[in-house]
């Protein structure tokens, strides 16, 4: 039995190596979905509005299961419009080998060492899992950016946890350890039924008021409780004014906004401020006003969205 994911390890910001990972507070339903995917050995397809924390889930799970050694067991494959399924497995330098064959270089005989570069999926399959039995974590981020055939081209790899290297006499490579796969989508394209059948699915809902307050509490130090309540009310009113055609401010913007509110709250008591700092601090007086909130550049991503709240 694999150790379950509890969602309790990353309740504060952590430093791993030279990078920081933010606190992540998943819902009970999301925790359940992760554990079901882990036990079944199936990918977990995560959807939700941009900025809701889809990508950071995999990072949070990797930290809870592997701690400070997470970077040895966490693999992230960022998908672009030009990405092909094979890119995540390996790339073969055919031209480089042809050149070496023509000049008689002996290394041309060792294809795997010199001409095959393995991708993130292959690395996740190849890395031995943690001594405590926790699975490696593979994030396939924004799968809907790729062309329509991309998901179906990964069916064998995702279901059987294996891949084939054609240039090595069709060598079949099986995963050396358990791999927990997260797949994120912003729903820009419909995903094919054959791919969906192999996945578990979870949609990350926007947090309720209590969860928002808890999220905010992990990112502020200087704001009083009343100021926090006022700012949250303003944030919720802004979201309510916008519809599905607009880019509503998400939890990502919420965190950025409160970090700046908190930062300039602290600056209020600093002497010898620049004119720019004074101007930014003055915006805090509008924290109660959803039609003209402080730092609108953080909350509104289109002119139409900004005008709609005014």
Short mmCIF file of the C-alpha atoms (twelve columns), coordinates in Angstrom:
data_MODEL
# 
_entry.id   MODEL 
# 
loop_
_atom_site.group_PDB 
_atom_site.id 
_atom_site.type_symbol 
_atom_site.label_atom_id 
_atom_site.label_alt_id 
_atom_site.label_comp_id 
_atom_site.label_asym_id 
_atom_site.label_seq_id 
_atom_site.Cartn_x 
_atom_site.Cartn_y 
_atom_site.Cartn_z 
_atom_site.pdbx_PDB_model_num 
ATOM 1   C CA . UNK A 1   0.000   0.000  0.000   1 
ATOM 2   C CA . UNK A 2   1.441   3.353  -1.052  1 
ATOM 3   C CA . UNK A 3   1.678   6.116  1.518   1 
ATOM 4   C CA . UNK A 4   -1.384  8.349  1.021   1 
ATOM 5   C CA . UNK A 5   -1.251  12.000 0.085   1 
ATOM 6   C CA . UNK A 6   -2.744  14.115 2.879   1 
ATOM 7   C CA . UNK A 7   -2.277  17.680 1.592   1 
ATOM 8   C CA . UNK A 8   -0.808  18.681 4.966   1 
ATOM 9   C CA . UNK A 9   2.926   18.967 4.202   1 
ATOM 10  C CA . UNK A 10  2.960   22.210 2.229   1 
ATOM 11  C CA . UNK A 11  1.015   24.565 4.476   1 
ATOM 12  C CA . UNK A 12  3.880   27.069 4.495   1 
ATOM 13  C CA . UNK A 13  6.279   28.289 1.819   1 
ATOM 14  C CA . UNK A 14  9.307   25.984 1.509   1 
ATOM 15  C CA . UNK A 15  12.775  26.379 0.038   1 
ATOM 16  C CA . UNK A 16  14.014  23.404 -1.954  1 
ATOM 17  C CA . UNK A 17  17.554  23.870 -3.207  1 
ATOM 18  C CA . UNK A 18  17.678  27.346 -4.726  1 
ATOM 19  C CA . UNK A 19  13.952  27.638 -5.424  1 
ATOM 20  C CA . UNK A 20  10.821  28.244 -3.366  1 
ATOM 21  C CA . UNK A 21  7.526   26.413 -3.560  1 
ATOM 22  C CA . UNK A 22  4.426   28.130 -2.221  1 
ATOM 23  C CA . UNK A 23  1.944   26.775 0.276   1 
ATOM 24  C CA . UNK A 24  -0.702  24.583 -1.338  1 
ATOM 25  C CA . UNK A 25  -4.049  23.965 0.369   1 
ATOM 26  C CA . UNK A 26  -6.032  21.350 -1.593  1 
ATOM 27  C CA . UNK A 27  -9.690  20.547 -1.039  1 
ATOM 28  C CA . UNK A 28  -10.706 17.172 0.385   1 
ATOM 29  C CA . UNK A 29  -12.085 16.159 -3.017  1 
ATOM 30  C CA . UNK A 30  -8.759  16.922 -4.673  1 
ATOM 31  C CA . UNK A 31  -6.844  14.955 -2.031  1 
ATOM 32  C CA . UNK A 32  -9.158  12.005 -2.647  1 
ATOM 33  C CA . UNK A 33  -8.624  12.238 -6.411  1 
ATOM 34  C CA . UNK A 34  -4.823  12.160 -5.980  1 
ATOM 35  C CA . UNK A 35  -4.996  9.076  -3.786  1 
ATOM 36  C CA . UNK A 36  -7.337  7.237  -6.138  1 
ATOM 37  C CA . UNK A 37  -4.999  7.964  -9.064  1 
ATOM 38  C CA . UNK A 38  -2.040  6.768  -7.027  1 
ATOM 39  C CA . UNK A 39  -3.673  3.483  -6.048  1 
ATOM 40  C CA . UNK A 40  -5.075  2.761  -9.517  1 
ATOM 41  C CA . UNK A 41  -1.860  3.780  -11.278 1 
ATOM 42  C CA . UNK A 42  -3.771  5.984  -13.698 1 
ATOM 43  C CA . UNK A 43  -3.063  9.583  -14.772 1 
ATOM 44  C CA . UNK A 44  -5.039  12.320 -13.043 1 
ATOM 45  C CA . UNK A 45  -6.416  14.883 -15.483 1 
ATOM 46  C CA . UNK A 46  -6.791  18.270 -13.771 1 
ATOM 47  C CA . UNK A 47  -8.909  21.076 -15.189 1 
ATOM 48  C CA . UNK A 48  -9.965  24.458 -13.857 1 
ATOM 49  C CA . UNK A 49  -9.735  28.122 -14.743 1 
ATOM 50  C CA . UNK A 50  -6.224  29.492 -15.399 1 
ATOM 51  C CA . UNK A 51  -4.413  30.325 -12.166 1 
ATOM 52  C CA . UNK A 52  -6.378  27.913 -9.955  1 
ATOM 53  C CA . UNK A 53  -3.329  25.841 -9.007  1 
ATOM 54  C CA . UNK A 54  -3.462  22.953 -11.473 1 
ATOM 55  C CA . UNK A 55  0.273   22.988 -12.146 1 
ATOM 56  C CA . UNK A 56  1.289   23.491 -8.532  1 
ATOM 57  C CA . UNK A 57  -0.613  20.399 -7.398  1 
ATOM 58  C CA . UNK A 58  2.024   18.043 -8.812  1 
ATOM 59  C CA . UNK A 59  4.748   20.053 -7.110  1 
ATOM 60  C CA . UNK A 60  2.896   19.905 -3.791  1 
ATOM 61  C CA . UNK A 61  2.415   16.147 -4.031  1 
ATOM 62  C CA . UNK A 62  6.087   15.672 -4.934  1 
ATOM 63  C CA . UNK A 63  7.121   17.645 -1.863  1 
ATOM 64  C CA . UNK A 64  4.867   15.723 0.513   1 
ATOM 65  C CA . UNK A 65  5.987   12.331 -0.804  1 
ATOM 66  C CA . UNK A 66  9.700   13.087 -1.243  1 
ATOM 67  C CA . UNK A 67  10.497  16.100 0.932   1 
ATOM 68  C CA . UNK A 68  13.810  17.837 0.290   1 
ATOM 69  C CA . UNK A 69  14.694  15.164 -2.317  1 
ATOM 70  C CA . UNK A 70  11.671  16.002 -4.458  1 
ATOM 71  C CA . UNK A 71  13.780  17.356 -7.328  1 
ATOM 72  C CA . UNK A 72  15.167  13.836 -7.839  1 
ATOM 73  C CA . UNK A 73  11.672  12.441 -8.305  1 
ATOM 74  C CA . UNK A 74  9.693   15.275 -9.904  1 
ATOM 75  C CA . UNK A 75  9.629   15.632 -13.679 1 
ATOM 76  C CA . UNK A 76  7.829   18.398 -15.561 1 
ATOM 77  C CA . UNK A 77  7.019   18.238 -19.268 1 
ATOM 78  C CA . UNK A 78  5.709   21.589 -20.531 1 
ATOM 79  C CA . UNK A 79  3.631   21.165 -23.682 1 
ATOM 80  C CA . UNK A 80  3.742   23.664 -26.558 1 
ATOM 81  C CA . UNK A 81  1.840   23.839 -29.829 1 
ATOM 82  C CA . UNK A 82  4.797   22.218 -31.608 1 
ATOM 83  C CA . UNK A 83  5.344   19.428 -29.066 1 
ATOM 84  C CA . UNK A 84  5.136   15.837 -30.295 1 
ATOM 85  C CA . UNK A 85  4.513   12.824 -28.074 1 
ATOM 86  C CA . UNK A 86  7.936   11.414 -28.872 1 
ATOM 87  C CA . UNK A 87  9.614   14.555 -27.462 1 
ATOM 88  C CA . UNK A 88  8.787   13.455 -23.938 1 
ATOM 89  C CA . UNK A 89  10.310  10.033 -24.529 1 
ATOM 90  C CA . UNK A 90  13.483  10.625 -26.532 1 
ATOM 91  C CA . UNK A 91  15.019  12.521 -29.423 1 
ATOM 92  C CA . UNK A 92  17.400  10.816 -31.825 1 
ATOM 93  C CA . UNK A 93  20.246  12.801 -33.377 1 
ATOM 94  C CA . UNK A 94  20.230  11.097 -36.786 1 
ATOM 95  C CA . UNK A 95  22.281  13.805 -38.511 1 
ATOM 96  C CA . UNK A 96  24.949  13.726 -35.818 1 
ATOM 97  C CA . UNK A 97  25.334  9.966  -36.123 1 
ATOM 98  C CA . UNK A 98  25.384  10.101 -39.925 1 
ATOM 99  C CA . UNK A 99  28.205  12.631 -39.770 1 
ATOM 100 C CA . UNK A 100 30.188  10.473 -37.342 1 
ATOM 101 C CA . UNK A 101 29.659  7.373  -39.511 1 
ATOM 102 C CA . UNK A 102 30.972  9.240  -42.553 1 
ATOM 103 C CA . UNK A 103 34.143  10.328 -40.759 1 
ATOM 104 C CA . UNK A 104 34.666  6.886  -39.248 1 
ATOM 105 C CA . UNK A 105 34.196  7.913  -35.610 1 
ATOM 106 C CA . UNK A 106 33.942  4.794  -33.424 1 
ATOM 107 C CA . UNK A 107 31.352  6.366  -31.146 1 
ATOM 108 C CA . UNK A 108 28.811  6.009  -33.974 1 
ATOM 109 C CA . UNK A 109 28.423  2.375  -32.872 1 
ATOM 110 C CA . UNK A 110 27.028  3.392  -29.468 1 
ATOM 111 C CA . UNK A 111 23.705  4.936  -30.427 1 
ATOM 112 C CA . UNK A 112 22.146  5.158  -26.977 1 
ATOM 113 C CA . UNK A 113 25.082  6.905  -25.297 1 
ATOM 114 C CA . UNK A 114 25.836  9.504  -27.936 1 
ATOM 115 C CA . UNK A 115 22.724  10.120 -30.040 1 
ATOM 116 C CA . UNK A 116 19.642  9.593  -27.889 1 
ATOM 117 C CA . UNK A 117 18.490  12.271 -25.464 1 
ATOM 118 C CA . UNK A 118 15.750  11.073 -23.150 1 
ATOM 119 C CA . UNK A 119 12.786  13.322 -22.326 1 
ATOM 120 C CA . UNK A 120 10.962  13.943 -19.057 1 
ATOM 121 C CA . UNK A 121 8.569   11.017 -19.417 1 
ATOM 122 C CA . UNK A 122 11.403  8.568  -19.978 1 
ATOM 123 C CA . UNK A 123 13.347  10.050 -17.060 1 
ATOM 124 C CA . UNK A 124 10.349  9.634  -14.753 1 
ATOM 125 C CA . UNK A 125 10.108  5.995  -15.816 1 
ATOM 126 C CA . UNK A 126 13.846  5.411  -15.438 1 
ATOM 127 C CA . UNK A 127 14.517  7.063  -12.070 1 
ATOM 128 C CA . UNK A 128 14.364  4.612  -9.186  1 
ATOM 129 C CA . UNK A 129 11.635  5.537  -6.751  1 
ATOM 130 C CA . UNK A 130 12.187  6.745  -3.221  1 
ATOM 131 C CA . UNK A 131 13.287  4.150  -0.654  1 
ATOM 132 C CA . UNK A 132 9.964   4.662  1.144   1 
ATOM 133 C CA . UNK A 133 8.123   3.423  -1.941  1 
ATOM 134 C CA . UNK A 134 6.686   6.789  -2.960  1 
ATOM 135 C CA . UNK A 135 6.128   7.076  -6.711  1 
ATOM 136 C CA . UNK A 136 7.967   9.410  -9.032  1 
ATOM 137 C CA . UNK A 137 5.858   12.383 -10.113 1 
ATOM 138 C CA . UNK A 138 5.424   13.335 -13.776 1 
ATOM 139 C CA . UNK A 139 3.582   16.521 -14.731 1 
ATOM 140 C CA . UNK A 140 2.372   16.854 -18.327 1 
ATOM 141 C CA . UNK A 141 1.417   20.509 -18.271 1 
ATOM 142 C CA . UNK A 142 -1.222  22.055 -20.575 1 
ATOM 143 C CA . UNK A 143 -1.759  19.050 -22.821 1 
ATOM 144 C CA . UNK A 144 -4.452  20.922 -24.750 1 
ATOM 145 C CA . UNK A 145 -1.790  23.152 -26.354 1 
ATOM 146 C CA . UNK A 146 -0.607  20.274 -28.552 1 
ATOM 147 C CA . UNK A 147 -2.340  19.040 -31.687 1 
ATOM 148 C CA . UNK A 148 -5.352  16.745 -31.494 1 
ATOM 149 C CA . UNK A 149 -3.329  13.545 -32.063 1 
ATOM 150 C CA . UNK A 150 -0.916  14.185 -29.208 1 
ATOM 151 C CA . UNK A 151 -2.929  12.564 -26.349 1 
ATOM 152 C CA . UNK A 152 -3.675  9.410  -28.346 1 
ATOM 153 C CA . UNK A 153 0.003   9.077  -29.260 1 
ATOM 154 C CA . UNK A 154 0.743   8.604  -25.549 1 
ATOM 155 C CA . UNK A 155 -1.802  5.866  -24.792 1 
ATOM 156 C CA . UNK A 156 0.722   3.006  -24.608 1 
ATOM 157 C CA . UNK A 157 3.138   4.959  -22.457 1 
ATOM 158 C CA . UNK A 158 0.517   6.201  -20.001 1 
ATOM 159 C CA . UNK A 159 -1.378  2.947  -19.612 1 
ATOM 160 C CA . UNK A 160 1.437   0.374  -19.677 1 
ATOM 161 C CA . UNK A 161 4.183   2.611  -18.268 1 
ATOM 162 C CA . UNK A 162 6.539   1.589  -21.058 1 
ATOM 163 C CA . UNK A 163 8.011   2.981  -24.253 1 
ATOM 164 C CA . UNK A 164 9.849   1.704  -27.316 1 
ATOM 165 C CA . UNK A 165 13.120  3.005  -28.757 1 
ATOM 166 C CA . UNK A 166 12.989  2.202  -32.488 1 
ATOM 167 C CA . UNK A 167 16.649  3.053  -33.112 1 
ATOM 168 C CA . UNK A 168 17.739  0.419  -30.573 1 
ATOM 169 C CA . UNK A 169 16.147  -2.501 -32.415 1 
ATOM 170 C CA . UNK A 170 12.702  -1.675 -31.023 1 
ATOM 171 C CA . UNK A 171 13.959  -1.902 -27.453 1 
ATOM 172 C CA . UNK A 172 11.026  -1.909 -25.034 1 
ATOM 173 C CA . UNK A 173 11.667  -0.086 -21.766 1 
ATOM 174 C CA . UNK A 174 9.425   -0.622 -18.737 1 
ATOM 175 C CA . UNK A 175 9.190   1.842  -15.854 1 
ATOM 176 C CA . UNK A 176 11.561  0.933  -13.035 1 
ATOM 177 C CA . UNK A 177 9.224   2.379  -10.404 1 
ATOM 178 C CA . UNK A 178 5.701   3.566  -9.757  1 
ATOM 179 C CA . UNK A 179 4.919   6.838  -11.533 1 
ATOM 180 C CA . UNK A 180 2.085   9.167  -10.567 1 
ATOM 181 C CA . UNK A 181 1.148   11.205 -13.628 1 
ATOM 182 C CA . UNK A 182 -0.638  14.558 -13.531 1 
ATOM 183 C CA . UNK A 183 -2.041  16.028 -16.739 1 
ATOM 184 C CA . UNK A 184 -3.344  19.600 -16.811 1 
ATOM 185 C CA . UNK A 185 -5.636  21.229 -19.360 1 
ATOM 186 C CA . UNK A 186 -7.136  24.696 -19.797 1 
ATOM 187 C CA . UNK A 187 -9.837  23.193 -22.028 1 
ATOM 188 C CA . UNK A 188 -8.658  24.993 -25.154 1 
ATOM 189 C CA . UNK A 189 -9.275  21.762 -27.073 1 
ATOM 190 C CA . UNK A 190 -11.458 18.717 -26.536 1 
ATOM 191 C CA . UNK A 191 -9.431  15.685 -25.506 1 
ATOM 192 C CA . UNK A 192 -10.089 12.382 -27.334 1 
ATOM 193 C CA . UNK A 193 -12.291 9.737  -25.638 1 
ATOM 194 C CA . UNK A 194 -9.589  7.044  -25.769 1 
ATOM 195 C CA . UNK A 195 -7.300  9.297  -23.736 1 
ATOM 196 C CA . UNK A 196 -10.019 10.332 -21.286 1 
ATOM 197 C CA . UNK A 197 -10.893 6.684  -20.632 1 
ATOM 198 C CA . UNK A 198 -7.435  6.094  -19.226 1 
ATOM 199 C CA . UNK A 199 -7.518  9.052  -16.832 1 
ATOM 200 C CA . UNK A 200 -9.185  10.018 -13.597 1 
ATOM 201 C CA . UNK A 201 -10.658 13.504 -13.730 1 
ATOM 202 C CA . UNK A 202 -10.934 16.413 -11.316 1 
ATOM 203 C CA . UNK A 203 -12.060 19.994 -11.834 1 
ATOM 204 C CA . UNK A 204 -10.587 22.477 -9.343  1 
ATOM 205 C CA . UNK A 205 -13.404 24.726 -8.208  1 
ATOM 206 C CA . UNK A 206 -12.739 28.297 -7.138  1 
ATOM 207 C CA . UNK A 207 -12.249 28.329 -3.336  1 
ATOM 208 C CA . UNK A 208 -14.985 29.478 -0.983  1 
ATOM 209 C CA . UNK A 209 -14.570 32.499 1.315   1 
ATOM 210 C CA . UNK A 210 -13.059 30.548 4.206   1 
ATOM 211 C CA . UNK A 211 -10.522 28.803 1.981   1 
ATOM 212 C CA . UNK A 212 -9.604  32.132 0.353   1 
ATOM 213 C CA . UNK A 213 -8.933  33.630 3.762   1 
ATOM 214 C CA . UNK A 214 -6.771  30.649 4.680   1 
ATOM 215 C CA . UNK A 215 -4.811  30.947 1.419   1 
ATOM 216 C CA . UNK A 216 -4.271  34.663 1.983   1 
ATOM 217 C CA . UNK A 217 -3.073  34.078 5.553   1 
ATOM 218 C CA . UNK A 218 -0.106  32.107 4.235   1 
ATOM 219 C CA . UNK A 219 1.170   35.087 2.232   1 
ATOM 220 C CA . UNK A 220 0.745   38.145 4.461   1 
ATOM 221 C CA . UNK A 221 2.439   39.483 7.601   1 
ATOM 222 C CA . UNK A 222 1.424   43.118 8.004   1 
ATOM 223 C CA . UNK A 223 -2.282  43.464 7.231   1 
ATOM 224 C CA . UNK A 224 -4.849  43.495 10.022  1 
ATOM 225 C CA . UNK A 225 -7.816  41.141 9.997   1 
ATOM 226 C CA . UNK A 226 -10.294 43.894 9.114   1 
ATOM 227 C CA . UNK A 227 -8.181  44.993 6.140   1 
ATOM 228 C CA . UNK A 228 -7.993  41.400 4.959   1 
ATOM 229 C CA . UNK A 229 -11.775 41.004 5.198   1 
ATOM 230 C CA . UNK A 230 -12.330 44.261 3.288   1 
ATOM 231 C CA . UNK A 231 -9.901  43.286 0.530   1 
ATOM 232 C CA . UNK A 232 -11.445 39.822 0.182   1 
ATOM 233 C CA . UNK A 233 -14.904 41.353 -0.145  1 
ATOM 234 C CA . UNK A 234 -13.592 43.681 -2.869  1 
ATOM 235 C CA . UNK A 235 -11.959 40.763 -4.670  1 
ATOM 236 C CA . UNK A 236 -15.162 38.703 -4.594  1 
ATOM 237 C CA . UNK A 237 -17.215 41.644 -5.882  1 
ATOM 238 C CA . UNK A 238 -14.804 42.090 -8.792  1 
ATOM 239 C CA . UNK A 239 -15.140 38.412 -9.702  1 
ATOM 240 C CA . UNK A 240 -18.928 38.568 -9.484  1 
ATOM 241 C CA . UNK A 241 -19.030 41.476 -11.969 1 
ATOM 242 C CA . UNK A 242 -17.173 39.480 -14.609 1 
ATOM 243 C CA . UNK A 243 -18.637 36.635 -16.660 1 
ATOM 244 C CA . UNK A 244 -17.180 33.616 -18.422 1 
ATOM 245 C CA . UNK A 245 -16.064 35.674 -21.418 1 
ATOM 246 C CA . UNK A 246 -13.692 37.676 -19.198 1 
ATOM 247 C CA . UNK A 247 -10.493 36.593 -17.490 1 
ATOM 248 C CA . UNK A 248 -11.640 36.565 -13.898 1 
ATOM 249 C CA . UNK A 249 -8.909  37.092 -11.314 1 
ATOM 250 C CA . UNK A 250 -7.923  33.666 -10.012 1 
ATOM 251 C CA . UNK A 251 -6.249  32.436 -6.845  1 
ATOM 252 C CA . UNK A 252 -2.929  33.229 -8.508  1 
ATOM 253 C CA . UNK A 253 -3.909  36.892 -8.915  1 
ATOM 254 C CA . UNK A 254 -5.408  36.845 -5.428  1 
ATOM 255 C CA . UNK A 255 -2.035  35.853 -3.937  1 
ATOM 256 C CA . UNK A 256 -0.127  38.421 -6.010  1 
ATOM 257 C CA . UNK A 257 -2.604  41.147 -5.061  1 
ATOM 258 C CA . UNK A 258 -2.469  40.445 -1.347  1 
ATOM 259 C CA . UNK A 259 1.310   40.241 -1.403  1 
ATOM 260 C CA . UNK A 260 1.416   43.791 -2.779  1 
ATOM 261 C CA . UNK A 261 -1.277  45.014 -0.380  1 
ATOM 262 C CA . UNK A 262 0.748   43.540 2.456   1 
ATOM 263 C CA . UNK A 263 4.060   44.935 1.176   1 
ATOM 264 C CA . UNK A 264 2.794   48.508 0.846   1 
ATOM 265 C CA . UNK A 265 0.963   48.266 4.181   1 
ATOM 266 C CA . UNK A 266 4.380   47.707 5.737   1 
ATOM 267 C CA . UNK A 267 5.818   50.628 3.762   1 
ATOM 268 C CA . UNK A 268 3.354   53.064 5.369   1 
ATOM 269 C CA . UNK A 269 5.620   53.500 8.386   1 
ATOM 270 C CA . UNK A 270 8.843   53.925 6.397   1 
ATOM 271 C CA . UNK A 271 10.449  57.363 6.180   1 
ATOM 272 C CA . UNK A 272 11.992  58.975 3.093   1 
ATOM 273 C CA . UNK A 273 9.707   57.267 0.606   1 
ATOM 274 C CA . UNK A 274 10.026  57.990 -3.101  1 
ATOM 275 C CA . UNK A 275 7.179   59.623 -4.996  1 
ATOM 276 C CA . UNK A 276 6.411   56.305 -6.652  1 
ATOM 277 C CA . UNK A 277 6.150   54.537 -3.298  1 
ATOM 278 C CA . UNK A 278 3.884   57.255 -1.934  1 
ATOM 279 C CA . UNK A 279 1.643   56.948 -4.982  1 
ATOM 280 C CA . UNK A 280 1.359   53.182 -4.593  1 
ATOM 281 C CA . UNK A 281 0.705   53.418 -0.861  1 
ATOM 282 C CA . UNK A 282 -2.055  55.965 -1.504  1 
ATOM 283 C CA . UNK A 283 -3.888  53.335 -3.548  1 
ATOM 284 C CA . UNK A 284 -4.468  51.324 -0.367  1 
ATOM 285 C CA . UNK A 285 -7.204  53.815 0.561   1 
ATOM 286 C CA . UNK A 286 -9.308  52.307 -2.239  1 
ATOM 287 C CA . UNK A 287 -9.102  48.725 -0.993  1 
ATOM 288 C CA . UNK A 288 -12.854 48.816 -0.286  1 
ATOM 289 C CA . UNK A 289 -13.717 49.978 -3.805  1 
ATOM 290 C CA . UNK A 290 -14.170 47.220 -6.460  1 
ATOM 291 C CA . UNK A 291 -14.621 49.868 -9.169  1 
ATOM 292 C CA . UNK A 292 -11.217 51.407 -8.522  1 
ATOM 293 C CA . UNK A 293 -9.191  48.924 -6.453  1 
ATOM 294 C CA . UNK A 294 -5.497  49.232 -5.595  1 
ATOM 295 C CA . UNK A 295 -3.108  47.798 -8.169  1 
ATOM 296 C CA . UNK A 296 -5.676  47.017 -10.905 1 
ATOM 297 C CA . UNK A 297 -2.839  45.817 -13.138 1 
ATOM 298 C CA . UNK A 298 -2.804  42.619 -11.079 1 
ATOM 299 C CA . UNK A 299 -6.531  41.942 -11.172 1 
ATOM 300 C CA . UNK A 300 -7.608  42.951 -14.690 1 
ATOM 301 C CA . UNK A 301 -6.046  41.328 -17.741 1 
ATOM 302 C CA . UNK A 302 -8.151  43.054 -20.396 1 
ATOM 303 C CA . UNK A 303 -9.482  46.585 -20.836 1 
ATOM 304 C CA . UNK A 304 -12.987 45.177 -21.274 1 
ATOM 305 C CA . UNK A 305 -12.822 43.429 -17.888 1 
ATOM 306 C CA . UNK A 306 -11.656 46.590 -16.158 1 
ATOM 307 C CA . UNK A 307 -14.394 48.697 -17.742 1 
ATOM 308 C CA . UNK A 308 -17.047 46.168 -16.785 1 
ATOM 309 C CA . UNK A 309 -16.466 46.774 -13.071 1 
ATOM 310 C CA . UNK A 310 -16.542 50.572 -13.378 1 
# 
